[in-house]
Amino acid sequence: MNYSLLPCTTAVAGLLLTAATSVRAQEAGSSSSRFSVQAHYGVNGNFFTSSQVNESSGEYTRTNFLGTAGGGAVAYRLTPGSSVALEYTRSVNSRLVHFTQFFGVSSYAAATDFRIRYLNNASQVVYERQFSRNSNWKYHAGLLYMTTASQSLRTGPTTYISEINRRNSYAEEAGVVAGLEYSRPIDTHFRLGLRARGYYLISVTTLEMVTITPTLTYSF
């Protein structure tokens, strides 16, 4: 026997044993976990506020297509490959408006910057299922309840700033949500992933937005 190879062989065996133990721990943790919580944060593309909102002369209501989206979810595992989740996502799209205001009897001009925002608050009940039991891919589909808050700015002899929201205008809609997610275990309880999701409002028959968000999931 070549004793010079013994330390190397022992080290490789140790690494393989450690890797196998880690995989078994991950599988055991995954199979025994019934609940999970997830946080997600990334970007959204909003079709409604960036293109479908009408503006008149001197009025600013549209925002930029790209914005931010983030939230959280609590899921309960129904079977080894499926779960049901309650989720909340908040998206923000904004636009910086540069305009001139006039003050005083002499009407002196002053340049002003104001950022208008369009907010979505989306509550969701979602069914999630892996493509196979050991797959890192899964799809989502569910029901959606969304409230909005949209700001507008009107310039002229007098400047008006207003907001339409659920409280003053019943700005709420119902719809469906669907998407895909890829994630991998980074610990016995944690998974890191990336999720893409679309939000369609049935009540007004329009695709409101899409989101792409990194995810961090903790199972227990």
C-alpha positions in Angstrom: 0.0 0.0 0.0 1.3 3.5 -0.9 1.2 5.2 2.6 1.9 8.6 0.9 -1.6 8.6 -0.5 -3.3 7.8 2.9 -3.7 11.4 4.1 -5.1 12.5 0.7 -7.4 9.5 0.6 -8.6 10.2 4.1 -9.3 13.8 3.3 -11.3 12.9 0.2 -13.3 10.4 2.1 -14.0 12.9 4.8 -15.2 15.5 2.3 -17.4 12.9 0.6 -18.9 11.9 4.0 -19.4 15.5 4.9 -21.2 16.2 1.6 -23.4 13.1 2.0 -24.3 14.1 5.5 -25.2 17.6 4.4 -27.4 16.3 1.6 -29.2 13.9 3.9 -29.7 16.7 6.4 -31.1 18.9 3.7 -33.4 16.2 2.6 -34.5 15.4 6.1 -35.1 19.0 6.9 -37.0 19.5 3.8 -39.2 16.4 4.3 -40.0 17.2 7.9 -40.8 20.9 7.4 -44.5 21.8 7.2 -44.3 25.6 7.2 -42.1 28.1 5.5 -41.8 31.9 5.4 -40.4 33.7 2.4 -39.1 37.3 1.8 -38.8 38.7 -1.7 -37.6 42.0 -3.2 -36.7 43.0 -6.7 -38.1 44.9 -9.7 -41.5 45.3 -11.3 -42.7 46.4 -14.7 -46.1 48.1 -14.5 -48.0 48.2 -17.8 -51.0 50.2 -16.5 -49.4 53.3 -15.0 -46.6 53.6 -17.6 -48.8 53.4 -20.7 -52.5 53.1 -20.2 -53.1 56.1 -18.0 -54.3 59.2 -19.9 -52.7 62.6 -19.3 -54.1 66.0 -20.4 -52.0 69.1 -21.0 -50.1 70.2 -17.9 -51.1 67.0 -16.1 -48.6 64.3 -14.9 -50.0 60.9 -13.9 -47.9 58.3 -15.7 -44.9 56.8 -14.0 -41.8 54.9 -15.2 -42.4 51.4 -16.3 -39.7 49.9 -14.0 -40.1 50.1 -10.2 -39.5 48.0 -7.1 -41.5 45.2 -5.6 -41.2 43.4 -2.3 -43.1 41.5 0.3 -43.4 38.2 2.1 -45.3 34.9 2.3 -46.3 32.1 4.7 -46.8 28.7 3.2 -48.1 25.3 4.4 -46.9 22.1 2.8 -49.8 19.9 1.6 -47.7 17.2 0.0 -43.9 16.7 -0.5 -44.2 18.6 -3.8 -47.0 21.1 -3.2 -48.1 23.9 -0.8 -50.5 26.7 -0.3 -49.4 30.2 0.6 -50.7 33.5 1.8 -48.7 36.4 0.3 -48.4 40.1 0.2 -46.5 42.2 -2.4 -46.1 45.9 -2.5 -44.9 47.6 -5.7 -43.8 51.2 -6.2 -43.4 53.0 -9.6 -42.5 56.6 -9.7 -41.6 59.5 -12.0 -39.7 62.7 -11.2 -41.6 65.8 -12.6 -39.7 69.0 -13.2 -41.9 72.1 -13.5 -42.0 75.8 -12.8 -44.2 77.5 -10.2 -45.1 81.2 -10.0 -45.3 83.0 -6.7 -46.4 86.4 -5.4 -48.0 89.4 -7.1 -45.0 89.8 -9.3 -45.3 86.1 -10.3 -41.6 85.2 -9.9 -40.7 81.8 -11.2 -39.2 78.9 -9.2 -38.2 75.6 -10.5 -39.6 72.6 -8.5 -39.1 68.9 -8.6 -41.8 66.5 -7.4 -41.9 62.7 -7.6 -45.3 61.2 -8.3 -45.8 57.6 -7.3 -48.1 54.7 -8.1 -48.5 52.0 -5.4 -49.9 48.5 -5.6 -50.7 46.5 -2.5 -51.4 42.9 -3.6 -52.7 40.2 -1.3 -52.6 36.7 -2.8 -53.7 33.1 -2.0 -51.4 30.9 -4.1 -51.0 27.2 -4.8 -47.4 26.2 -5.4 -46.2 22.9 -6.9 -42.8 21.5 -7.9 -42.4 20.0 -11.3 -41.1 16.9 -9.6 -40.4 16.0 -6.0 -36.6 16.7 -6.3 -36.9 19.6 -8.8 -35.7 23.0 -8.0 -38.4 24.5 -10.2 -42.0 25.2 -9.2 -45.0 27.0 -10.5 -47.5 29.3 -8.8 -51.1 30.1 -9.5 -53.7 31.8 -7.4 -56.2 34.6 -6.6 -55.4 38.2 -6.2 -56.9 41.2 -4.4 -55.1 44.5 -5.1 -55.5 48.1 -3.9 -53.8 51.0 -5.6 -52.8 54.6 -4.7 -52.0 56.8 -7.7 -50.7 60.4 -7.4 -51.1 63.1 -10.1 -49.8 66.6 -10.5 -51.4 69.4 -12.5 -49.4 72.5 -13.3 -50.6 76.0 -14.4 -51.5 79.2 -12.7 -52.2 77.0 -9.6 -50.5 73.7 -8.9 -52.6 70.7 -7.7 -51.3 67.5 -6.2 -53.9 64.7 -5.6 -54.0 61.0 -4.8 -56.6 58.4 -5.7 -56.7 55.5 -3.3 -58.9 52.9 -1.7 -60.1 55.2 1.1 -61.3 58.1 -1.1 -62.1 56.3 -4.4 -62.5 52.6 -3.7 -59.4 51.9 -5.8 -59.4 48.1 -5.5 -59.4 45.2 -8.0 -59.6 41.4 -8.2 -57.6 39.1 -10.4 -55.3 36.1 -10.8 -51.6 35.6 -10.4 -49.2 33.1 -11.9 -45.5 32.5 -12.1 -42.4 30.4 -11.9 -39.7 30.1 -9.3 -36.2 28.5 -9.2 -34.5 27.9 -5.8 -31.7 25.9 -4.3 -30.9 24.9 -0.7 -28.1 26.9 0.9 -28.6 25.4 4.4 -30.7 22.7 6.1 -33.6 25.3 6.4 -32.8 28.1 3.9 -33.3 28.3 0.2 -32.2 31.0 -2.2 -34.1 31.6 -5.4 -35.4 33.8 -8.2 -39.1 34.3 -8.9 -41.0 35.7 -11.9 -44.7 36.5 -11.6 -47.5 38.1 -13.6 -50.6 40.0 -12.1 -53.7 40.1 -14.2 -56.8 42.0 -13.1 -60.0 40.3 -14.1 -62.2 43.2 -12.9 -60.7 45.5 -15.5 -59.3 42.9 -17.9 -55.7 44.1 -18.0 -52.2 42.8 -17.2 -51.3 45.1 -14.4 -47.6 44.2 -13.9 -44.9 41.6 -13.8 -42.3 41.1 -11.1 -38.8 39.5 -11.0 -37.6 39.1 -7.4 -34.9 37.2 -5.6 -36.3 35.1 -2.8 -35.1 33.8 0.6 -37.2 31.0 2.1 -36.9 29.5 5.6 -38.6 26.1 6.3 -39.5 24.9 9.7 
